[in-house]
Amino acid sequence: MREAVFGQLLDSVPDGVFAVDLQWRITSFNRAAELITGVRREDAMGRRCCDVFRASICESACALKHTLATHQPLLNKVVYIVSAKGERIPISISTAMLKDGRGRIIGGVESFRDLRVVAELGRRAREQDSFSNIIGRSAPMRELFDLVPVLAASDSTVLIQGASGTGKELVARAIHEHSRRRPKRFVAINCGALPDALLESELFGYRAGAFTDAKRDKPGRFALAEGGTILLDEIGDISAAMQARLLRVLQERVYEPLGSVEPVRADVRVIAATAKDLRALVRDGQFREDLFYRIHVVRLELPALRERREDIPLLVDHFIARFNRLQARDIAGVSEDVLARLMEHDFPGNVRELENAIEHAFVLCRGGLIEGGHLPPHLRSGGVGGAMRLPRDLTLGAMEKLLIRDALQRHGGNRAAAARALGINASTLFRKIRALKIQKPDKAKTVGRG
């Protein structure tokens, strides 16, 4: 009778649960285990667990074997099993010892949770929180998503300003892809990486005989982008002479290839990008004022990653999915400790630095979950210069509370402004504040925060 009740209880649990004896033969197998693995209970009972699950750790690092050898339970380890249909399934496993009434070890028990639903929800969230490969749900990114189609509808010159690694080229490409020029090319060139002579030939091309090695005509980037869009990245680094040449292109829509005496008309949409403060360069006489106003028809300011920390989990999921695809890996995600460390770091290299950190972790991670030791050295100790210090072993719920408190503090307790910064409705924020019992910050403590 007791066994029947115990079996009913196990079958009511949503996680898969099975038990083994000391010969590793399955003695219990609940209904959820059947559903997740596709193996019927009667086919599993009495068989060795490795023959049923065919998991990624069965041969070399069996979790139950480790628990029985060390007497230490295991919690929430991510591994992969192969279902009866041959499908690789990500699961999170926990293990414990089984003892009889006298306290003798008679076997082990393992519970496992199907992570496919979590992965699918993550995929849907990424689709909803992205726009043309730009990831974000924060208020600044939502505003950007709304603005890109508006800018794409016109041919006006756009200036994109933002620190290195914030995604200026991604935004420029998104503008092109939503414009009438989409069927033609999007061409990008880093103006700061080339000396004047080479930059001129790269932009405008040359005619055969223009110089000693010019055996044939070569089209420049403006010619390649004809009918499409050209991105002039790092425009703040070009010389005064090149500024004058670009000004003529923008004013008259013509250019002259090297060695040519005939101007060529340019039907190209120009987008400029820079990490520098062009207004300051104009004041210092290092950038032409007339060129500044030519490229400053519409300006986009991209936020630094530290100004939209709530987007970090989304970006982490995005990069993990991308590297899994590129490297044929099956990493399920990052531990809560790793996420806490990433959330507190200031990321002077912005999104590019975060991407590099995840790629670094992929090189070192041999299991199913990225842990602290897989991060680059400067992130293993919790980062440097973070504006918000997060405690270790932080749960996702506690992290949400800290993010809300930080947003309230940054906006002097203004709930409407904090809600906009977090990318949620003010009513949603109010409910969370009440549910989490968050106190309104002292205004005196907000003075001097950057």
LUMLUMZA-651000 format. One record per residue (C-alpha): x, y, z negated. Coordinates in Angstrom, 2 decimals, decimal comma. Last residue first. Layout:
residues N
+---------+---------+---------+
:    east :   north :      up :
+---------+---------+---------+
:       X :       Y :       Z :
...
+---------+---------+---------+
end
This chain:
residues 450
+---------+---------+---------+
:    east :   north :      up :
+---------+---------+---------+
:   27,07 :   59,09 :   12,90 :
:   25,99 :   59,23 :    9,27 :
:   26,83 :   62,54 :    7,54 :
:   23,66 :   62,84 :    5,50 :
:   21,62 :   59,63 :    5,33 :
:   22,28 :   59,00 :    1,65 :
:   20,70 :   62,29 :    0,63 :
:   17,53 :   61,30 :    2,40 :
:   17,06 :   58,36 :    0,03 :
:   15,84 :   55,43 :    2,07 :
:   12,16 :   54,32 :    2,05 :
:   11,96 :   51,04 :    0,18 :
:   11,52 :   47,78 :    2,07 :
:    9,03 :   45,35 :    0,50 :
:    9,47 :   42,79 :    3,33 :
:    5,72 :   42,57 :    3,99 :
:    5,19 :   46,33 :    3,59 :
:    8,12 :   47,28 :    5,83 :
:    7,10 :   44,59 :    8,34 :
:    3,54 :   45,91 :    8,50 :
:    4,77 :   49,49 :    8,97 :
:    7,17 :   48,38 :   11,72 :
:    4,34 :   46,68 :   13,61 :
:    2,21 :   49,82 :   13,28 :
:    5,08 :   51,94 :   14,61 :
:    5,31 :   49,68 :   17,67 :
:    8,63 :   47,97 :   18,38 :
:   11,79 :   48,86 :   20,32 :
:   14,01 :   49,14 :   17,24 :
:   14,95 :   52,75 :   18,03 :
:   11,31 :   53,60 :   18,74 :
:   10,26 :   52,05 :   15,41 :
:   12,96 :   54,04 :   13,58 :
:   11,73 :   57,28 :   15,17 :
:    8,13 :   56,55 :   14,12 :
:    9,24 :   55,48 :   10,66 :
:   11,21 :   58,65 :    9,90 :
:   13,23 :   57,63 :    6,82 :
:   16,17 :   59,84 :    7,74 :
:   16,55 :   58,33 :   11,20 :
:   19,78 :   56,39 :   10,59 :
:   18,42 :   55,22 :    7,21 :
:   15,23 :   53,89 :    8,73 :
:   17,19 :   52,06 :   11,44 :
:   19,54 :   50,54 :    8,84 :
:   16,62 :   49,41 :    6,66 :
:   14,93 :   47,80 :    9,67 :
:   18,14 :   46,03 :   10,71 :
:   18,72 :   44,84 :    7,14 :
:   15,22 :   43,35 :    6,89 :
:   15,62 :   41,59 :   10,24 :
:   18,95 :   40,16 :    9,06 :
:   17,26 :   38,82 :    5,95 :
:   14,76 :   36,97 :    8,11 :
:   17,51 :   35,63 :   10,38 :
:   19,35 :   34,26 :    7,36 :
:   22,69 :   35,71 :    6,26 :
:   25,33 :   33,25 :    5,09 :
:   27,82 :   36,15 :    4,80 :
:   26,73 :   39,67 :    3,95 :
:   26,23 :   42,28 :    6,69 :
:   28,16 :   45,55 :    6,71 :
:   26,69 :   48,25 :    8,94 :
:   28,82 :   50,90 :   10,63 :
:   31,46 :   48,34 :   11,52 :
:   35,04 :   49,62 :   11,65 :
:   36,61 :   46,23 :   12,06 :
:   35,12 :   42,81 :   12,67 :
:   33,88 :   40,15 :   10,24 :
:   37,13 :   38,33 :    9,54 :
:   36,67 :   36,01 :   12,51 :
:   35,99 :   38,92 :   14,85 :
:   39,57 :   40,14 :   15,29 :
:   40,74 :   36,54 :   15,77 :
:   38,44 :   35,82 :   18,75 :
:   35,46 :   33,62 :   17,76 :
:   35,61 :   29,81 :   17,64 :
:   36,44 :   29,71 :   13,94 :
:   33,13 :   31,39 :   13,10 :
:   31,02 :   28,61 :   14,64 :
:   29,55 :   28,16 :   18,13 :
:   27,13 :   25,21 :   18,17 :
:   27,01 :   22,03 :   20,27 :
:   30,53 :   20,77 :   19,76 :
:   33,89 :   21,37 :   21,47 :
:   33,99 :   25,14 :   20,90 :
:   37,42 :   26,63 :   21,65 :
:   36,99 :   27,69 :   25,30 :
:   33,33 :   28,56 :   24,82 :
:   34,26 :   30,85 :   21,90 :
:   36,56 :   32,87 :   24,19 :
:   33,69 :   33,21 :   26,69 :
:   31,46 :   34,45 :   23,86 :
:   34,05 :   37,04 :   22,81 :
:   34,58 :   38,13 :   26,43 :
:   30,85 :   38,75 :   26,81 :
:   30,79 :   40,77 :   23,58 :
:   33,73 :   42,87 :   24,78 :
:   32,01 :   43,51 :   28,13 :
:   28,83 :   44,54 :   26,31 :
:   30,65 :   47,28 :   24,36 :
:   34,46 :   47,47 :   24,37 :
:   34,38 :   49,50 :   21,13 :
:   32,15 :   46,71 :   19,77 :
:   31,19 :   48,07 :   16,31 :
:   30,99 :   44,62 :   14,66 :
:   28,17 :   44,05 :   12,13 :
:   25,84 :   42,17 :   14,47 :
:   28,62 :   39,94 :   15,79 :
:   29,57 :   38,87 :   12,28 :
:   25,94 :   38,15 :   11,38 :
:   25,49 :   36,13 :   14,59 :
:   28,55 :   34,07 :   13,70 :
:   27,19 :   33,36 :   10,21 :
:   23,80 :   32,42 :   11,66 :
:   25,52 :   29,84 :   13,87 :
:   25,71 :   30,44 :   17,61 :
:   23,80 :   28,79 :   20,45 :
:   22,94 :   25,45 :   22,08 :
:   26,23 :   24,72 :   23,86 :
:   25,56 :   22,26 :   26,68 :
:   28,40 :   22,88 :   29,15 :
:   28,53 :   22,76 :   32,96 :
:   31,06 :   25,63 :   32,98 :
:   29,09 :   28,14 :   35,05 :
:   25,63 :   27,13 :   33,78 :
:   26,64 :   26,86 :   30,14 :
:   28,55 :   30,12 :   30,60 :
:   25,38 :   31,90 :   31,79 :
:   23,09 :   30,41 :   29,12 :
:   25,59 :   31,39 :   26,41 :
:   25,91 :   34,87 :   27,93 :
:   22,15 :   35,45 :   27,90 :
:   21,69 :   34,07 :   24,38 :
:   24,43 :   36,40 :   23,09 :
:   22,87 :   39,32 :   24,97 :
:   19,51 :   38,69 :   23,36 :
:   21,08 :   38,39 :   19,89 :
:   23,01 :   41,68 :   20,50 :
:   19,98 :   43,71 :   21,63 :
:   19,05 :   44,74 :   18,05 :
:   22,49 :   46,34 :   17,81 :
:   21,43 :   49,14 :   20,14 :
:   23,66 :   52,06 :   19,14 :
:   26,63 :   49,73 :   18,47 :
:   26,28 :   48,56 :   22,09 :
:   26,98 :   52,07 :   23,38 :
:   24,04 :   53,77 :   25,05 :
:   23,98 :   54,53 :   28,78 :
:   23,41 :   58,18 :   29,68 :
:   21,69 :   58,61 :   33,05 :
:   22,01 :   61,92 :   34,88 :
:   19,99 :   63,19 :   37,85 :
:   21,24 :   65,91 :   40,20 :
:   24,65 :   65,77 :   38,51 :
:   26,60 :   64,64 :   41,58 :
:   26,34 :   67,96 :   43,36 :
:   26,46 :   69,92 :   40,10 :
:   29,84 :   68,39 :   39,22 :
:   31,12 :   68,95 :   42,76 :
:   30,45 :   72,68 :   42,43 :
:   32,10 :   72,77 :   39,00 :
:   35,27 :   71,15 :   40,26 :
:   36,92 :   68,93 :   37,68 :
:   40,16 :   69,53 :   35,78 :
:   39,53 :   73,22 :   34,99 :
:   39,23 :   72,60 :   31,25 :
:   35,57 :   73,66 :   31,21 :
:   34,89 :   71,34 :   34,18 :
:   36,63 :   68,46 :   32,37 :
:   34,47 :   69,11 :   29,28 :
:   31,34 :   69,00 :   31,44 :
:   32,61 :   65,76 :   33,01 :
:   32,75 :   63,96 :   29,67 :
:   34,49 :   60,74 :   30,69 :
:   33,19 :   57,18 :   31,03 :
:   32,23 :   57,84 :   34,62 :
:   29,76 :   56,82 :   37,30 :
:   28,68 :   58,31 :   40,61 :
:   25,80 :   57,11 :   42,79 :
:   25,71 :   58,19 :   46,42 :
:   22,96 :   57,15 :   48,86 :
:   24,50 :   56,75 :   52,30 :
:   23,49 :   57,99 :   55,76 :
:   26,92 :   59,36 :   56,63 :
:   27,61 :   61,23 :   59,88 :
:   31,07 :   60,81 :   61,31 :
:   33,24 :   63,84 :   62,07 :
:   35,42 :   63,78 :   65,17 :
:   39,10 :   64,63 :   64,85 :
:   40,10 :   61,15 :   63,70 :
:   43,49 :   60,03 :   62,38 :
:   42,14 :   59,30 :   58,90 :
:   38,35 :   58,90 :   59,04 :
:   36,39 :   62,16 :   58,96 :
:   33,32 :   62,60 :   56,78 :
:   29,76 :   63,90 :   57,18 :
:   26,78 :   64,33 :   54,87 :
:   27,25 :   68,10 :   54,81 :
:   27,15 :   68,81 :   51,07 :
:   27,88 :   65,35 :   49,64 :
:   30,57 :   64,53 :   52,19 :
:   32,10 :   68,01 :   51,84 :
:   32,24 :   67,65 :   48,05 :
:   33,97 :   64,30 :   48,42 :
:   36,81 :   65,92 :   50,35 :
:   37,22 :   68,69 :   47,77 :
:   37,24 :   66,20 :   44,88 :
:   39,92 :   64,24 :   46,73 :
:   42,18 :   67,31 :   46,72 :
:   41,46 :   68,03 :   43,03 :
:   42,44 :   64,48 :   42,05 :
:   40,08 :   61,65 :   41,05 :
:   39,75 :   60,40 :   37,46 :
:   36,25 :   61,73 :   36,63 :
:   34,82 :   59,65 :   39,45 :
:   35,39 :   56,51 :   37,42 :
:   33,04 :   54,54 :   39,71 :
:   31,91 :   55,95 :   43,05 :
:   28,98 :   53,64 :   43,77 :
:   27,87 :   53,54 :   47,40 :
:   24,32 :   52,78 :   48,50 :
:   22,77 :   51,58 :   51,75 :
:   22,15 :   52,88 :   55,27 :
:   25,89 :   52,94 :   55,91 :
:   27,62 :   51,27 :   52,92 :
:   30,36 :   49,72 :   55,07 :
:   30,96 :   53,09 :   56,74 :
:   31,23 :   54,85 :   53,37 :
:   33,58 :   52,10 :   52,17 :
:   35,99 :   52,70 :   55,03 :
:   36,01 :   51,11 :   58,48 :
:   39,40 :   50,08 :   59,89 :
:   40,39 :   50,89 :   63,46 :
:   43,31 :   48,90 :   64,86 :
:   47,11 :   48,76 :   64,70 :
:   47,44 :   51,20 :   61,77 :
:   50,90 :   50,13 :   60,57 :
:   52,69 :   53,34 :   61,59 :
:   49,98 :   55,86 :   60,75 :
:   46,71 :   57,14 :   62,29 :
:   47,51 :   54,97 :   65,33 :
:   44,24 :   53,04 :   65,19 :
:   41,64 :   55,09 :   63,35 :
:   41,18 :   55,19 :   59,61 :
:   38,67 :   54,41 :   56,84 :
:   36,74 :   57,01 :   54,84 :
:   36,63 :   55,64 :   51,30 :
:   39,49 :   53,14 :   51,41 :
:   41,65 :   55,45 :   53,56 :
:   41,14 :   58,31 :   51,09 :
:   41,70 :   56,06 :   48,06 :
:   45,01 :   54,82 :   49,49 :
:   46,39 :   58,32 :   49,97 :
:   45,01 :   59,56 :   46,63 :
:   46,29 :   56,76 :   44,41 :
:   43,81 :   53,97 :   43,51 :
:   42,39 :   52,64 :   40,22 :
:   40,48 :   55,79 :   39,23 :
:   38,17 :   55,65 :   42,24 :
:   36,83 :   52,22 :   41,36 :
:   34,78 :   51,34 :   44,45 :
:   31,30 :   49,86 :   44,70 :
:   29,35 :   49,02 :   47,88 :
:   25,64 :   48,11 :   47,90 :
:   24,82 :   47,03 :   51,42 :
:   21,63 :   47,36 :   53,42 :
:   18,29 :   45,59 :   52,93 :
:   17,92 :   47,35 :   49,52 :
:   17,95 :   50,86 :   50,98 :
:   14,21 :   51,38 :   50,29 :
:   15,12 :   51,29 :   46,61 :
:   14,66 :   48,68 :   43,89 :
:   17,91 :   46,83 :   44,62 :
:   19,86 :   50,11 :   44,85 :
:   18,74 :   51,33 :   41,42 :
:   19,53 :   47,89 :   39,96 :
:   23,03 :   48,03 :   41,49 :
:   23,69 :   51,37 :   39,84 :
:   22,46 :   49,99 :   36,51 :
:   24,72 :   46,93 :   36,79 :
:   27,65 :   49,17 :   37,78 :
:   27,21 :   51,27 :   34,63 :
:   27,02 :   48,25 :   32,33 :
:   28,15 :   49,52 :   28,92 :
:   31,66 :   48,09 :   29,26 :
:   33,56 :   51,38 :   29,29 :
:   31,59 :   54,17 :   27,69 :
:   28,62 :   55,69 :   29,46 :
:   27,68 :   58,21 :   32,12 :
:   25,71 :   57,46 :   35,26 :
:   25,44 :   60,37 :   37,70 :
:   22,71 :   59,99 :   40,32 :
:   22,55 :   61,55 :   43,79 :
:   19,00 :   61,92 :   45,06 :
:   17,64 :   59,41 :   47,57 :
:   14,33 :   58,91 :   45,78 :
:   12,18 :   55,88 :   44,84 :
:   15,13 :   54,20 :   43,10 :
:   15,17 :   56,94 :   40,49 :
:   11,58 :   56,14 :   39,49 :
:   12,28 :   52,39 :   39,55 :
:   15,27 :   52,92 :   37,19 :
:   13,42 :   55,14 :   34,68 :
:   11,12 :   52,58 :   33,05 :
:   13,92 :   50,06 :   32,52 :
:   16,10 :   52,86 :   31,09 :
:   13,41 :   53,83 :   28,60 :
:   13,16 :   50,19 :   27,54 :
:   16,94 :   50,13 :   27,18 :
:   16,99 :   53,16 :   24,88 :
:   14,07 :   51,73 :   22,82 :
:   15,70 :   48,35 :   22,24 :
:   14,54 :   45,28 :   24,21 :
:   17,69 :   44,66 :   26,19 :
:   19,39 :   42,78 :   29,02 :
:   20,20 :   44,24 :   32,45 :
:   20,15 :   41,39 :   35,00 :
:   17,65 :   43,28 :   37,23 :
:   15,45 :   44,03 :   34,21 :
:   15,61 :   41,95 :   31,07 :
:   13,64 :   41,50 :   27,87 :
:   10,71 :   39,56 :   29,30 :
:   12,91 :   37,07 :   31,15 :
:   15,20 :   36,71 :   28,12 :
:   12,18 :   36,05 :   25,92 :
:   10,97 :   33,35 :   28,30 :
:   14,36 :   31,64 :   28,23 :
:   14,53 :   31,87 :   24,44 :
:   11,07 :   30,34 :   24,15 :
:   12,22 :   27,52 :   26,42 :
:   15,36 :   26,93 :   24,34 :
:   13,33 :   26,88 :   21,12 :
:   10,88 :   24,43 :   22,67 :
:   13,77 :   22,22 :   23,77 :
:   15,26 :   22,25 :   20,27 :
:   13,61 :   19,02 :   19,12 :
:   14,24 :   18,62 :   15,39 :
:   16,00 :   15,67 :   13,84 :
:   15,76 :   13,85 :   10,54 :
:   18,27 :   11,19 :    9,52 :
:   18,11 :    8,59 :    6,79 :
:   20,86 :    6,34 :    5,50 :
:   21,36 :    2,86 :    4,11 :
:   21,15 :    0,76 :    0,97 :
:   23,22 :    2,90 :   -1,40 :
:   22,76 :    1,65 :   -4,97 :
:   20,94 :    3,94 :   -7,41 :
:   19,15 :    1,14 :   -9,23 :
:   15,79 :    1,93 :   -7,63 :
:   17,32 :    1,74 :   -4,16 :
:   19,31 :    4,47 :   -2,46 :
:   19,09 :    6,07 :    1,00 :
:   21,78 :    8,61 :    1,89 :
:   21,13 :   11,91 :    3,72 :
:   21,32 :   13,37 :    7,23 :
:   20,19 :   16,51 :    9,07 :
:   20,01 :   16,85 :   12,87 :
:   19,26 :   19,70 :   15,28 :
:   18,34 :   18,39 :   18,73 :
:   19,22 :   19,21 :   22,34 :
:   17,71 :   16,68 :   24,78 :
:   19,54 :   15,17 :   27,76 :
:   16,92 :   13,40 :   29,91 :
:   17,54 :    9,77 :   30,89 :
:   13,87 :    8,78 :   30,80 :
:   14,29 :    6,88 :   27,50 :
:   15,78 :   10,07 :   26,09 :
:   19,50 :   10,89 :   25,89 :
:   20,57 :   12,69 :   22,73 :
:   22,37 :   15,98 :   22,27 :
:   23,86 :   17,52 :   19,12 :
:   23,27 :   20,56 :   16,91 :
:   24,05 :   20,05 :   13,21 :
:   21,26 :   21,32 :   10,97 :
:   22,37 :   19,99 :    7,60 :
:   24,68 :   17,07 :    6,73 :
:   24,52 :   15,28 :    3,39 :
:   27,75 :   14,40 :    1,56 :
:   28,30 :   10,90 :    0,17 :
:   31,64 :   10,94 :    2,05 :
:   31,43 :    7,60 :    3,86 :
:   27,63 :    7,37 :    4,01 :
:   27,37 :   10,97 :    5,22 :
:   30,10 :   10,54 :    7,85 :
:   28,47 :    7,35 :    9,15 :
:   25,15 :    9,18 :    9,35 :
:   26,70 :   12,00 :   11,39 :
:   28,41 :    9,68 :   13,85 :
:   31,56 :   11,41 :   15,10 :
:   33,27 :    9,35 :   17,81 :
:   30,77 :    6,94 :   19,36 :
:   27,42 :    8,36 :   18,29 :
:   28,33 :   12,05 :   18,62 :
:   26,83 :   12,86 :   22,05 :
:   23,76 :   10,77 :   21,28 :
:   22,81 :    7,44 :   22,89 :
:   19,67 :    7,51 :   20,73 :
:   18,40 :    3,94 :   20,81 :
:   21,64 :    2,00 :   21,28 :
:   23,42 :    4,24 :   18,75 :
:   20,65 :    3,50 :   16,20 :
:   21,28 :   -0,24 :   16,27 :
:   18,02 :   -2,05 :   16,98 :
:   15,71 :   -3,55 :   14,32 :
:   12,86 :   -1,13 :   15,01 :
:   13,38 :    0,93 :   18,16 :
:   11,21 :   -1,02 :   20,63 :
:    8,34 :   -1,32 :   18,14 :
:    8,52 :    2,42 :   17,49 :
:    8,31 :    3,29 :   21,18 :
:   11,16 :    5,27 :   22,69 :
:   10,35 :    8,56 :   24,49 :
:   12,98 :   10,24 :   22,35 :
:   10,98 :   13,25 :   21,15 :
:    7,56 :   11,60 :   21,05 :
:    8,76 :    8,40 :   19,39 :
:   10,78 :   10,33 :   16,77 :
:    7,64 :   12,40 :   16,08 :
:    5,72 :    9,17 :   15,36 :
:    8,17 :    7,90 :   12,76 :
:   10,96 :    5,30 :   12,96 :
:   11,92 :    3,20 :    9,94 :
:   14,29 :    0,23 :    9,51 :
:   16,71 :    1,01 :   12,34 :
:   19,84 :   -1,16 :   12,31 :
:   23,07 :    0,56 :   11,30 :
:   24,37 :   -2,58 :    9,47 :
:   24,07 :   -0,69 :    6,16 :
:   20,37 :   -0,14 :    6,82 :
:   18,98 :    2,63 :    8,99 :
:   16,25 :    5,25 :    8,60 :
:   14,42 :    7,39 :   11,14 :
:   12,74 :   10,81 :   11,13 :
:   11,70 :   13,03 :   14,06 :
:   10,40 :   16,39 :   12,94 :
:    6,69 :   17,29 :   12,97 :
:    6,00 :   15,28 :    9,78 :
:    2,56 :   13,63 :    9,76 :
:    4,03 :   10,30 :   10,85 :
:    6,32 :   10,26 :    7,82 :
:    3,37 :   10,75 :    5,49 :
:    1,45 :    7,94 :    7,17 :
:    4,46 :    5,63 :    6,78 :
:    4,73 :    6,50 :    3,06 :
:    1,03 :    5,72 :    2,63 :
:    1,51 :    2,34 :    4,32 :
:    4,61 :    1,59 :    2,26 :
:    2,76 :    2,42 :   -0,97 :
:    0,00 :    0,00 :    0,00 :
+---------+---------+---------+
end
